[in-house]
């Protein structure tokens, strides 16, 4: 389930997958359990997305092939469910992005994170707390 490219101009899951794939994942995360292709298609069209049933089915199959969805056939209907929660998906994306930055740019990426993210005392305190927590974890 490694993400190969990122689209920083997008938001949410669409940073790591296509915009339609992101919308499909959103539907499944909101549903919280296996959901049939007809139901997913109906939900997307109710949300204003003009799309054919076959396109929805193709996107679902692509996401399943990529390892993001579980797939289950029940009679004539295929059901899909997200393999990861939204939080787990986001964590995987962040881990992949940060790992890539660290691999390609080394230690300077840490300084850049601090420059970009630690903009006030409260955030600096949070960085400090997290660093102390991580040191304690590593010391065990």
N, C-alpha and C positions, 0 to 999 in steps of 0.2 A: 504494500500500500504506500510505497514511497512516492512522494510528490516530486515530479521532475522539473516543473517550472512554476513560477509564481507571477501573479498579475497584481502588482502593488496598487494599481489604480482602482481595483475592485475592493469590495468589502465582504465580510463574512466568509462563508465557505467558497465563494467565487474567487477568492485569492488563489486557491489551490486547484479548483475544478472549474469547468465551464459555467456560465451563468444559468443555463437550464439545469445542469447537473446540481448546482447549488439550490435552485428552487425545488427540485425533486427531493433532495436531502432535507430541506426545511419541512416539506410536507410530511416526510417519514418521521422526522424528529418530533414534530408537533403531534403526530398520531401516536407514537410511542410503541407500536407493535406492528406485526405484519399487516400490510395494506395491499389490496388488490389493484391491478393495473387500471381497471375501470374507475375505481375510487380515486386513485392518484390523478388520472386524467381529468375527472370531474372537478376535483379540488383545484387543480391548476387553472382550468377554464373559469371556475367561479372566482378565482383571484385575478382574472383579466388576462391570462396568458392564452393567446390563440395558438393552439397546437393540435396536431392530429394525434389520434390514439396510437397509431403506429410509431410516431416520433417519440412519444412518451415511453412506449414499450422498448424501443431501441435504446433510449437513454438509460432506462432501468437495467437493461441487459449489459450495457457498457459499464455502468457503475458496479454491477455484480462481477463482471469479468475483471475489473480493477481491484476487487476485493473490498469495496466499500459497502456492498449490500449482500445480504443473505437472500436466497431465492428458494421458493417453495411452490410446487404445483399442487393445486387442490381442484380436482376435476378439470374443468376447462379454463379455470382462472389461475394465473400465476400471481403469487403474493411476494412482496419484497419487504425487507426490514433493514434498517441501518445496522451495520456490524459494530459501529462505535457510536457512543453518544456524541452530542454536539461538543461537549466539553473535551472528550477524548480526541475527537477529530481536531479541534482547535489546538490541543496540546501536541498532537503529532505534527501539525503544520508548523507550529512555533519551534518545536525541536528540530525539524528539518531545516527551517530557515536559519535559525541560530547556529546549528551545526555547520551548515554550508558557509555562513559568514566567518565562523571561527576557523574552519579549514582553509578558506581562501585568503583571509586577511590577518589571521593570527591575533595576537594580543591587542593590537590597536582597536579591534572591534569592541573590546570591553570599554575602553576610554570613550569611544563614540557613543555607546549605549548610555554611559553616565552623562555625557554632555547633552544628549538628546532627551533623556528621561528624568534626570535628577535636577529639576528646575526650581525646587523650593525646599525649605527645611523639612517639611512633612515627608516628602518623597525621599530625601536623603536619610531621614530616620528609618524609613521603611527599608531602604537599601541596606542600611547598617544592621537592622534587625534580621533581615534575610541572610546576610553574610554570616552573622553570628550563629544563626540557626544551622546553616550549612556546615560551618566549621565544627559545630558540636556533632552533627551527623557523621561527618568524616572522621572525627576523633574516636568514635565508638569502635 
